[in-house]
């Protein structure tokens, strides 16, 4: 069966080995019968620890998108009977997964980008709970689903003297730019992107609604149970970094020291009971999460609540909801 053509790009063929040609290069996917999946597609170059992500450069040949990419540190490993469904933790982890309905398309499909939850310290876009099988086989409302990994824990939300911060949040923004530039190749409409997340992912949605750098990267938003926590500033976040540095005997140049420690060493100490102390100028505010995006002039200049109150947020149709048994 021939492919449908969309503005010179090829949508997924209804074939055993679907192949798409994105602006970055060809991607081989896998046919699952009633849907297709393109897994482990890189949207960034291998990130450098504590540094902003860099957009993926074009590749030659064909990218094998039949297997999940690595999860980020704290994202867990998954060992499956099918090696294509297995993955391990690594700092080289900025991958997207595109789930595509297997239908005859006469027009570009709407796109849902899902940001996973997990307190900013667990899970990945490849966690089995977030696989898109059922989502993209809903014949009544066909849509493309994109899940993805972003850096977690101290790897995503480090801050210290003069360094950039919120790199995990910047990962999310880079993914949204990747969607805008590449989703058409998969049959998706870059002008109809719903940004959706749950728990920490729902908190992320509100950050994107507030962040100037996220403007124009999505067109509707759904925040499914954002946890109402105090929004920290950079000085408060530095206290969390100082605690990790103390545990790893890092003095002097803290950034360089932590950059050169093994990833496992950081992973083992970046969520510890000491974090439950109130490192905040708001003593009555709960800070149950060790790491989360912080208020920072470069990436998130205003608390989302303040941005909305001042009417300077990204004005898109938005749903804010709750889910049953949030945090349990």
Legacy VTK file of the C-alpha trace (Angstrom):
# vtk DataFile Version 3.0
C-alpha trace
ASCII
DATASET POLYDATA
POINTS 328 float
0.000 0.000 0.000
1.385 3.408 -0.889
2.038 6.087 1.707
0.078 9.288 1.896
2.192 12.372 1.309
2.052 15.425 3.570
3.938 18.487 2.370
6.684 16.365 0.918
7.086 14.219 4.038
6.118 10.576 4.266
3.636 9.419 6.855
4.010 5.927 8.349
3.183 3.290 5.745
0.779 0.507 6.623
3.600 -2.016 6.346
5.527 -4.479 8.516
8.474 -2.103 8.916
7.225 1.486 8.811
9.793 4.059 7.779
9.497 7.830 8.063
11.809 10.538 6.826
12.107 13.371 9.307
14.090 16.598 8.838
16.836 14.926 10.909
16.909 11.659 8.990
15.089 8.388 8.408
13.543 6.493 11.330
12.555 2.839 11.255
9.602 1.896 13.439
7.705 -1.265 14.328
4.233 -2.356 13.300
2.145 -3.791 16.149
-0.916 -4.726 14.132
-3.334 -1.924 14.957
-0.748 0.785 15.655
2.865 1.656 14.947
5.582 2.847 17.308
8.813 4.715 16.741
10.800 4.337 19.955
14.036 5.742 21.257
14.187 8.603 18.763
16.779 11.174 19.936
15.674 14.778 20.249
18.975 15.967 21.753
22.652 15.263 21.499
24.053 13.352 24.489
23.638 15.908 27.294
26.552 17.089 29.390
25.902 16.869 33.109
24.256 20.011 34.523
24.318 21.723 31.107
21.464 22.738 28.811
20.497 20.209 26.136
21.556 20.687 22.520
19.220 19.854 19.645
19.989 16.595 17.860
21.998 16.997 14.681
20.903 15.215 11.467
22.152 11.664 10.980
22.998 9.608 7.919
21.445 6.233 7.244
18.381 5.039 9.180
17.808 5.405 12.921
16.551 2.181 14.509
13.358 3.270 16.242
12.168 -0.233 17.121
13.731 -0.251 20.614
13.333 2.064 23.603
16.260 4.329 24.396
17.880 4.558 27.816
15.875 6.036 30.658
17.439 8.918 32.581
19.111 8.337 35.938
16.296 7.627 38.445
14.050 6.508 35.562
14.592 2.820 36.389
15.649 -0.036 34.161
13.038 -2.332 32.639
13.771 -5.923 31.702
11.189 -7.490 29.417
10.932 -10.825 27.616
11.044 -8.756 24.440
14.465 -7.068 24.249
12.896 -4.275 22.193
10.846 -3.315 25.264
13.823 -3.341 27.664
15.968 -0.383 28.664
18.529 0.709 31.251
19.432 3.951 33.026
22.024 6.291 31.561
22.882 9.981 31.366
22.529 9.579 27.584
18.770 9.475 27.844
16.994 12.216 25.896
14.746 10.114 23.674
11.166 10.391 22.441
8.635 7.691 21.579
5.970 8.309 18.937
2.840 6.154 18.939
0.833 6.334 15.703
-2.668 5.023 14.901
-2.652 2.602 11.994
-5.376 4.200 9.933
-5.837 5.657 6.494
-5.106 9.369 6.968
-6.613 12.074 4.812
-5.306 14.857 7.029
-2.706 15.414 9.700
-3.700 14.064 13.108
-3.749 16.018 16.378
-0.834 15.320 18.699
-0.745 14.692 22.443
2.602 15.187 24.184
2.553 13.474 27.583
4.889 14.495 30.422
5.265 11.679 32.923
4.968 12.066 36.665
7.100 10.633 39.434
8.036 13.548 41.663
10.759 14.648 39.220
12.829 11.709 40.530
11.362 8.602 38.913
9.878 7.064 35.744
10.485 7.733 32.072
8.559 8.071 28.837
9.079 4.332 28.339
7.640 3.233 31.696
5.099 0.496 30.788
2.248 2.443 32.424
2.772 5.149 29.802
2.890 2.978 26.667
0.531 4.334 24.053
-1.116 1.120 22.816
-4.626 1.808 24.087
-4.404 5.545 23.534
-3.727 5.412 19.801
-6.197 2.622 19.078
-9.188 4.728 20.102
-10.978 4.887 16.754
-13.374 7.605 17.906
-10.654 10.191 18.478
-7.488 9.212 16.613
-4.393 11.105 17.693
-0.642 10.653 17.804
0.950 10.261 21.243
4.476 11.388 22.106
6.124 10.276 25.349
9.692 11.183 26.272
12.447 11.243 28.872
13.797 14.312 30.634
16.562 14.537 33.232
15.519 13.884 36.826
16.758 14.605 40.329
19.946 16.604 40.678
20.784 15.744 37.054
17.791 17.804 35.916
17.550 20.497 38.582
21.075 21.276 39.750
21.887 24.919 40.516
25.085 26.548 41.724
27.168 29.688 41.286
26.668 31.012 37.778
25.509 27.752 36.211
22.366 27.297 34.172
19.535 25.585 36.004
16.268 23.779 35.276
18.001 21.722 32.585
15.346 19.031 33.015
12.726 21.642 32.218
14.851 22.815 29.286
14.842 19.183 28.091
11.047 19.369 27.998
11.142 22.600 25.988
13.611 21.109 23.510
11.307 18.114 23.059
8.411 20.466 22.290
10.538 22.203 19.675
11.437 18.779 18.242
7.731 17.999 17.950
7.101 21.247 16.097
9.868 20.473 13.615
9.433 16.717 13.141
5.951 15.441 13.997
4.578 16.084 10.519
6.768 13.262 9.239
4.773 10.877 11.441
1.434 12.236 10.207
0.927 14.666 13.086
-0.268 18.263 12.980
2.268 20.622 14.638
-0.502 23.221 14.919
-2.665 20.968 17.088
-0.505 19.925 20.028
-2.111 19.143 23.378
0.438 19.204 26.203
-0.700 16.838 28.946
0.874 15.587 32.173
0.051 14.020 35.514
1.447 14.756 38.990
5.000 16.094 38.462
4.076 16.104 34.789
1.018 18.199 35.637
3.222 20.618 37.563
5.398 20.790 34.449
2.360 21.775 32.393
1.783 24.826 34.587
5.460 25.746 34.296
5.104 25.681 30.504
1.953 27.779 30.714
4.033 30.349 32.628
7.388 30.100 30.827
8.069 32.614 28.013
10.348 30.086 26.307
7.438 27.654 25.893
5.248 30.112 24.000
3.947 28.740 20.710
5.175 25.196 21.368
1.714 23.846 22.294
-1.845 24.921 21.632
-3.903 23.402 24.443
-2.925 22.102 27.888
-4.215 19.548 30.379
-2.732 19.461 33.864
-3.928 16.269 35.521
-3.442 16.729 39.271
-0.636 19.227 39.780
0.676 18.861 43.317
0.352 22.196 45.129
3.851 22.785 46.442
5.856 25.877 47.263
7.784 27.176 44.246
11.421 27.438 45.313
13.902 30.054 44.264
17.500 29.442 43.256
19.028 30.185 46.665
16.737 27.630 48.296
17.564 25.047 45.625
21.273 25.591 46.240
20.749 24.200 49.744
19.705 20.879 48.236
22.827 20.871 46.063
24.965 21.715 49.104
23.556 18.681 50.898
24.572 16.387 48.011
28.015 18.000 47.853
28.452 17.428 51.586
27.495 13.751 51.238
30.054 13.281 48.448
32.815 15.282 50.151
32.784 17.956 47.461
34.309 21.233 48.615
35.752 24.158 46.703
34.492 23.937 43.102
31.236 22.106 43.820
30.091 22.051 40.188
33.295 20.492 38.870
33.454 18.006 41.725
29.881 16.796 41.203
30.379 16.657 37.440
33.253 14.241 37.955
31.618 11.948 40.480
30.110 8.691 39.083
26.429 9.013 38.188
25.560 6.219 40.626
27.195 8.144 43.481
24.943 11.151 42.842
21.919 8.928 42.363
22.451 7.241 45.719
22.498 10.472 47.755
20.432 13.048 45.899
17.182 12.037 47.617
17.804 11.654 51.354
15.834 12.397 54.554
17.762 15.643 55.062
15.752 17.106 52.169
12.564 16.955 54.193
13.780 19.931 56.196
12.197 23.224 55.250
14.923 24.850 53.143
12.674 27.772 52.430
11.722 31.295 53.404
8.176 29.972 53.758
8.268 27.801 56.920
4.617 26.825 56.656
5.057 25.584 53.063
5.505 21.870 52.441
8.532 20.834 50.401
7.994 17.112 50.055
9.823 16.934 46.721
13.586 17.059 46.739
13.877 18.381 43.185
11.594 20.348 40.911
11.830 23.289 38.507
12.671 26.504 40.343
11.968 30.169 39.747
14.888 31.431 37.677
15.204 34.536 35.441
16.510 32.580 32.466
13.959 29.782 32.251
11.043 30.452 34.598
10.983 34.097 35.702
7.659 33.922 37.553
5.812 31.523 39.787
3.063 30.099 37.516
0.364 31.380 39.883
1.834 34.873 39.732
2.188 34.746 35.936
-1.489 33.819 35.619
-2.589 36.477 38.123
-0.643 39.121 36.170
-2.044 37.831 32.877
1.409 37.335 31.376
1.161 33.570 30.875
0.855 31.649 27.607
-2.833 31.944 26.850
-4.013 28.572 25.587
-7.166 26.617 26.492
-6.220 24.791 29.692
-7.832 22.123 31.853
-6.687 21.696 35.463
-8.006 18.540 37.073
-7.331 16.003 39.800
-6.841 12.253 39.608
-7.922 9.627 42.108
-5.319 8.762 44.757
-2.752 11.357 43.705
0.633 10.710 45.440
-0.380 7.156 46.378
LINES 1 329
328 0 1 2 3 4 5 6 7 8 9 10 11 12 13 14 15 16 17 18 19 20 21 22 23 24 25 26 27 28 29 30 31 32 33 34 35 36 37 38 39 40 41 42 43 44 45 46 47 48 49 50 51 52 53 54 55 56 57 58 59 60 61 62 63 64 65 66 67 68 69 70 71 72 73 74 75 76 77 78 79 80 81 82 83 84 85 86 87 88 89 90 91 92 93 94 95 96 97 98 99 100 101 102 103 104 105 106 107 108 109 110 111 112 113 114 115 116 117 118 119 120 121 122 123 124 125 126 127 128 129 130 131 132 133 134 135 136 137 138 139 140 141 142 143 144 145 146 147 148 149 150 151 152 153 154 155 156 157 158 159 160 161 162 163 164 165 166 167 168 169 170 171 172 173 174 175 176 177 178 179 180 181 182 183 184 185 186 187 188 189 190 191 192 193 194 195 196 197 198 199 200 201 202 203 204 205 206 207 208 209 210 211 212 213 214 215 216 217 218 219 220 221 222 223 224 225 226 227 228 229 230 231 232 233 234 235 236 237 238 239 240 241 242 243 244 245 246 247 248 249 250 251 252 253 254 255 256 257 258 259 260 261 262 263 264 265 266 267 268 269 270 271 272 273 274 275 276 277 278 279 280 281 282 283 284 285 286 287 288 289 290 291 292 293 294 295 296 297 298 299 300 301 302 303 304 305 306 307 308 309 310 311 312 313 314 315 316 317 318 319 320 321 322 323 324 325 326 327
